[in-house]
């Protein structure tokens, strides 16, 4: 929001025409039914010319009572542009169109992408003639591994490891307590906290809720199955983690036990996991998923799912049109593949490693099943191209894919 105000000032918008107010300021509490109207009237008295056009920038707007009615009235009757921000679960993007009757555009704010991470840390990402020089490539490779450890939350970027871990653990607990329990009141804090930690530690893996129910009951923690399934939905609404089902089931009701889970940030998952519990592959796959959400999530017709079939145990991600069930992108993720750097290989090459054959074999089967002639295998830093009977598979270093 401050960046938006900076841009408006740069293009000549008078400072007095920008009215910014944060509703989590304790000096305005307790709210009355007329607080919002009184606040705007006071602004217009101070800046009468704002009646001819201004920007209203309200932060944590969900704290004010009857805010949707107020915003609708002002938007209809005043010459204003209104910008609202709020907690992800208390100001759900799915609720906004209903509350504001189609008069709004919503945007999800994600942790830093890898490109933004590089900008934050002054790491050059410039290409020369479409290619990265060796002096540019090496720092990017190192930065990407660090990105998988630190994650993308801005406030922790320059913290030491211990402070960063504590801060991120606090984020996770705060989301569970404030954004889930206070809004939804689904279950007890003990159950919600333990369940959320188990889910985030399983990022990039299948997460059978039934097994969690048995484990919690085995520890004498009373819990019901329906409440845990509801809790998973609440975590997703709060942007703590996300469920990913199989694309072949995407336009039908998914069996509740058939999904993988992904944390909103690889650094957050690492912070809540026991030492040596969360491997690099899980964090890499998590980062790829969040990048796909960043690229495709705003378009509600897009489905980001996994893919499996009788001849294909699993391809990590397929992006497609949910309404028509048509896939248009296949992505596999592997830390190491065994392919020689910048090589061009044939799937029949006997020198290829078993790991590489497995990853390529799954992608090839999925390409053959879907009719797609191209697949992508994202590795940590390996690069190359493989010709298969179903088409071409590009092996792309993760840092390069994230900068595309």
C-alpha positions in Angstrom: 0.0 0.0 0.0 2.9 2.3 0.8 4.5 1.4 -2.5 1.2 2.4 -4.3 1.1 5.7 -2.5 4.8 6.3 -3.5 3.9 5.7 -7.2 0.8 8.0 -7.0 3.0 10.8 -5.5 5.6 10.2 -8.2 3.0 10.8 -11.0 1.8 14.0 -9.4 -1.1 13.1 -7.2 -1.3 15.7 -4.3 -0.4 14.2 -0.9 -3.7 15.6 0.5 -5.7 13.4 -1.9 -4.3 10.3 -0.4 -6.1 9.4 2.8 -4.5 6.4 4.5 -5.8 4.9 7.7 -5.1 1.7 9.6 -8.0 0.3 11.6 -5.9 -1.7 14.0 -4.8 1.6 15.7 -6.0 1.3 19.3 -6.6 5.0 19.5 -9.8 4.7 17.5 -11.2 1.9 19.6 -13.9 1.1 20.6 -15.6 1.3 17.2 -19.2 2.7 17.0 -21.6 2.2 14.2 -20.7 5.7 13.0 -16.9 5.6 13.3 -16.3 5.1 9.5 -18.6 7.8 8.5 -17.2 10.2 11.1 -13.7 9.5 10.0 -14.4 10.2 6.3 -16.4 13.4 7.2 -13.4 14.6 9.3 -11.1 14.1 6.3 -13.4 16.0 3.9 -13.5 18.9 6.4 -9.7 19.0 6.5 -9.4 18.6 2.7 -12.5 19.9 1.0 -11.0 19.5 -2.5 -10.9 15.8 -1.9 -14.6 15.8 -2.6 -13.6 16.2 -6.3 -11.6 13.0 -6.3 -9.3 11.2 -3.9 -7.8 7.8 -2.9 -9.0 6.1 0.3 -6.4 3.6 1.5 -7.7 1.5 4.4 -5.6 -1.1 6.1 -7.1 -4.0 8.3 -10.5 -2.7 7.2 -12.1 -5.9 8.6 -11.7 -4.6 12.1 -14.4 -2.0 11.6 -18.1 -3.0 11.9 -20.4 -2.8 8.9 -17.4 -1.9 6.7 -18.9 -3.6 3.6 -22.0 -1.4 3.7 -19.9 1.7 4.2 -17.5 0.9 1.3 -20.4 0.1 -1.0 -22.1 3.4 -0.2 -18.9 5.5 -0.6 -17.9 3.8 -3.8 -21.4 4.5 -5.3 -21.9 8.1 -4.1 -18.3 9.6 -3.9 -15.6 10.3 -6.5 -13.1 8.0 -5.0 -10.7 5.1 -5.6 -10.7 2.7 -2.6 -7.9 0.4 -1.7 -8.4 -2.2 1.1 -6.0 -4.6 2.7 -6.7 -7.1 5.5 -5.8 -10.4 7.1 -6.1 -13.2 4.6 -8.7 -15.2 6.5 -10.7 -12.2 7.8 -10.9 -10.5 4.5 -11.1 -13.6 2.2 -10.7 -12.9 -1.5 -13.6 -15.3 -2.0 -15.8 -13.2 0.3 -15.0 -9.8 -1.3 -17.0 -10.2 -4.6 -20.1 -11.2 -2.5 -19.7 -8.4 0.0 -19.0 -5.7 -2.6 -21.3 -7.1 -5.2 -18.9 -7.5 -8.0 -17.5 -3.9 -7.8 -14.0 -4.9 -6.7 -10.8 -6.5 -7.9 -8.9 -8.7 -5.3 -5.2 -9.5 -5.3 -3.4 -12.1 -3.1 -0.1 -11.0 -1.7 2.5 -13.8 -1.6 5.9 -14.0 0.2 8.8 -12.8 -2.0 9.3 -14.7 -5.2 12.9 -15.7 -6.0 13.2 -12.7 -8.4 12.0 -10.4 -5.6 14.3 -12.1 -3.2 17.2 -11.3 -5.5 16.1 -7.7 -5.8 15.8 -7.5 -2.0 19.4 -8.7 -1.6 20.9 -6.8 -4.5 21.7 -9.9 -6.5 21.9 -9.2 -10.2 19.6 -11.1 -12.5 20.5 -9.4 -15.7 20.9 -11.5 -18.9 23.3 -10.5 -21.7 22.0 -11.5 -25.2 19.4 -13.7 -23.5 21.9 -15.6 -21.4 23.4 -15.4 -17.9 27.1 -15.0 -17.6 29.2 -17.3 -15.4 29.7 -14.4 -12.9 25.9 -14.0 -12.7 25.0 -17.6 -12.7 27.1 -18.7 -9.7 25.6 -16.1 -7.3 22.1 -17.0 -8.5 22.7 -20.7 -7.8 23.9 -20.0 -4.3 21.1 -17.5 -3.7 18.4 -20.1 -4.7 19.6 -22.6 -2.2 19.5 -19.9 0.5 16.0 -18.9 -0.7 14.8 -22.5 0.0 16.2 -22.2 3.5 15.1 -18.6 4.4 11.9 -18.4 2.4 10.2 -15.2 1.2 8.8 -13.4 4.2 10.5 -10.0 4.1 10.9 -9.3 7.8 13.2 -12.4 8.3 15.5 -11.8 5.4 18.4 -10.3 7.3 17.9 -12.2 10.6 20.3 -14.8 12.0 19.1 -18.4 11.8 17.8 -18.7 15.3 15.9 -15.5 15.3 14.5 -16.3 11.9 13.3 -19.7 13.0 11.6 -18.2 16.1 10.0 -15.4 14.0 8.6 -17.9 11.4 7.3 -20.2 14.1 5.5 -17.2 15.6 4.0 -16.5 12.2 2.7 -20.1 12.0 1.2 -20.0 15.5 -0.3 -16.6 14.9 -2.0 -17.7 11.7 -3.5 -20.7 13.5 -4.6 -18.7 16.6 -5.8 -15.4 15.1 -6.7 -16.2 11.5 -8.2 -19.7 12.0 -9.4 -20.2 15.6 -10.7 -16.7 16.1 -12.5 -16.6 12.8 -13.8 -20.2 12.5 -13.7 -21.5 16.1 -13.2 -25.0 14.5 -11.5 -26.9 17.3 -9.2 -26.5 20.3 -5.9 -24.6 20.1 -4.0 -27.8 21.1 -5.4 -29.8 18.2 -5.2 -27.0 15.7 -1.5 -26.2 16.5 -0.4 -29.8 16.5 -2.3 -30.6 13.3 -0.9 -27.5 11.5 2.6 -28.4 12.4 2.2 -32.0 11.1 0.7 -30.7 7.9 3.5 -28.1 7.3 6.1 -30.8 8.0 4.5 -32.9 5.3 4.8 -30.2 2.6 5.2 -31.7 -0.8 3.9 -35.1 0.5 0.6 -37.0 0.7 -1.1 -36.0 3.9 -3.8 -38.6 4.9 -6.0 -36.9 7.5 -7.3 -40.3 8.7 -3.8 -41.2 9.8 -3.7 -37.9 11.8 -7.0 -38.7 13.5 -5.6 -42.1 14.6 -2.3 -40.6 15.8 -4.1 -37.8 17.8 -6.5 -40.2 19.4 -3.6 -42.5 20.2 -2.1 -39.6 22.2 -5.4 -39.3 24.1 -6.3 -36.1 22.2 -10.0 -36.0 21.6 -10.7 -35.1 18.0 -13.4 -35.8 15.4 -12.7 -36.6 11.8 -15.1 -34.0 10.3 -13.4 -31.2 12.4 -10.0 -32.0 11.1 -11.2 -32.0 7.5 -12.8 -28.6 8.2 -9.6 -27.5 9.8 -7.7 -28.2 6.6 -10.1 -26.0 4.7 -9.6 -23.3 7.3 -5.8 -23.5 6.9 -6.2 -23.0 3.2 -8.5 -20.0 3.6 -5.9 -18.5 5.9 -3.1 -19.1 3.3 -1.1 -21.2 5.7 -1.0 -24.3 3.4 -2.8 -25.6 0.3 -4.3 -28.9 -0.8 -3.5 -30.3 -4.2 -5.5 -33.2 -5.7 -5.2 -35.2 -8.8 -6.0 -33.5 -12.1 -8.0 -36.5 -13.3 -10.4 -35.9 -10.5 -10.3 -32.1 -10.5 -13.8 -31.5 -12.0 -15.4 -34.1 -9.7 -15.5 -34.1 -5.9 -12.1 -35.3 -4.7 -11.9 -38.0 -2.1 -10.8 -36.1 0.9 -7.8 -38.4 1.5 -6.3 -38.1 -1.9 -4.4 -34.8 -1.7 -0.9 -33.6 -1.2 -0.2 -30.5 0.9 2.1 -27.5 0.4 3.1 -24.8 2.8 2.8 -21.1 1.8 6.6 -20.8 2.1 9.5 -23.2 2.2 11.2 -21.3 5.0 8.1 -21.5 7.1 8.0 -25.3 6.7 11.6 -25.6 7.6 11.1 -23.5 10.7 8.4 -25.7 12.2 10.0 -29.0 11.2 12.3 -31.0 13.6 16.0 -30.8 12.7 16.8 -32.8 9.6 13.2 -33.7 9.1 12.3 -31.6 6.0 14.5 -32.4 3.0 15.6 -30.2 0.2 13.4 -31.9 -2.3 10.3 -31.0 -0.3 11.3 -27.4 0.0 12.1 -27.2 -3.7 8.7 -28.7 -4.7 7.0 -26.4 -2.3 8.7 -23.3 -3.8 7.7 -24.5 -7.3 4.1 -24.9 -6.2 3.9 -21.4 -4.7 5.4 -19.9 -7.9 2.8 -21.7 -9.9 0.1 -20.2 -7.6 1.7 -16.8 -8.1 1.7 -17.2 -11.9 -1.7 -18.9 -12.4 -3.7 -18.5 -9.2 -5.4 -15.3 -10.0 -7.2 -17.0 -13.0 -9.9 -19.1 -11.3 -10.3 -21.3 -14.4 -6.7 -22.6 -13.9 -6.2 -25.8 -12.0 -2.8 -26.6 -10.4 -2.9 -30.3 -9.6 -0.8 -33.5 -9.6 -1.2 -36.1 -12.3 -1.3 -39.9 -12.1 -2.5 -42.8 -14.2 -2.1 -46.5 -14.5 1.1 -46.1 -16.5 2.3 -43.0 -14.6 2.7 -43.2 -10.8 2.9 -39.4 -10.4 3.9 -36.2 -12.1 4.2 -33.5 -9.5 2.3 -30.7 -11.3 -0.1 -30.3 -14.1 -1.6 -26.9 -15.0 -4.8 -26.9 -17.0 -8.3 -25.6 -17.5 -10.4 -26.8 -14.6 -13.7 -26.3 -16.5 -12.8 -28.3 -19.6 -10.3 -30.7 -17.9 -7.7 -29.8 -20.5 -4.1 -29.8 -19.3 -1.5 -27.5 -20.9 1.6 -27.8 -18.8 3.4 -30.7 -17.1 6.1 -30.2 -14.5 8.2 -32.7 -12.6 10.5 -31.6 -9.7 13.7 -33.4 -8.7 16.8 -32.1 -6.8 19.1 -34.3 -8.7 18.5 -36.1 -12.0 21.9 -37.4 -13.1 21.8 -35.7 -16.5 25.1 -34.2 -17.7 25.1 -30.4 -17.6 23.7 -28.7 -20.8 23.5 -32.1 -22.6 21.0 -33.3 -25.1 20.0 -36.9 -24.4 17.8 -39.6 -25.8 15.5 -41.5 -23.5 16.9 -44.8 -24.9 20.4 -43.8 -23.8 21.6 -46.6 -21.5 23.9 -44.2 -19.6 21.0 -42.3 -18.0 20.6 -42.9 -14.3 17.7 -44.8 -12.8 16.5 -41.7 -11.0 16.5 -39.8 -14.2 14.7 -42.6 -16.1 12.0 -42.7 -13.4 11.3 -38.9 -13.6 11.5 -38.8 -17.4 9.4 -42.0 -17.7 6.6 -40.5 -15.6 6.7 -37.3 -17.7 6.8 -39.2 -20.9 3.7 -41.3 -19.9 1.8 -38.2 -18.9 2.7 -36.5 -22.1 1.5 -39.5 -24.1 -1.7 -39.7 -22.1 -2.5 -36.0 -22.4 -1.3 -35.4 -26.0 1.2 -32.7 -24.8 4.5 -32.7 -26.7 6.5 -30.9 -24.1 7.3 -31.4 -20.5 9.5 -29.6 -17.9 11.8 -31.2 -15.3 13.0 -28.7 -12.7 16.2 -29.7 -10.9 18.3 -27.8 -8.5 21.1 -26.8 -11.0 21.2 -29.4 -13.8 20.3 -28.5 -17.4 19.6 -30.3 -20.6 17.1 -31.6 -23.0 15.7 -35.1 -23.6 14.0 -36.6 -26.6 11.3 -39.1 -25.8 8.8 -41.0 -27.9 6.1 -38.6 -26.6 8.0 -35.4 -27.3 10.7 -33.2 -25.7 11.5 -32.7 -22.1 13.6 -29.7 -20.9 15.6 -30.1 -17.8 15.8 -26.6 -16.3 17.8 -25.4 -13.3 15.3 -24.1 -10.6 16.9 -20.7 -10.3 16.5 -20.2 -14.1 12.9 -21.4 -14.2 12.0 -19.1 -11.3 13.4 -16.1 -13.2 11.5 -16.8 -16.4 
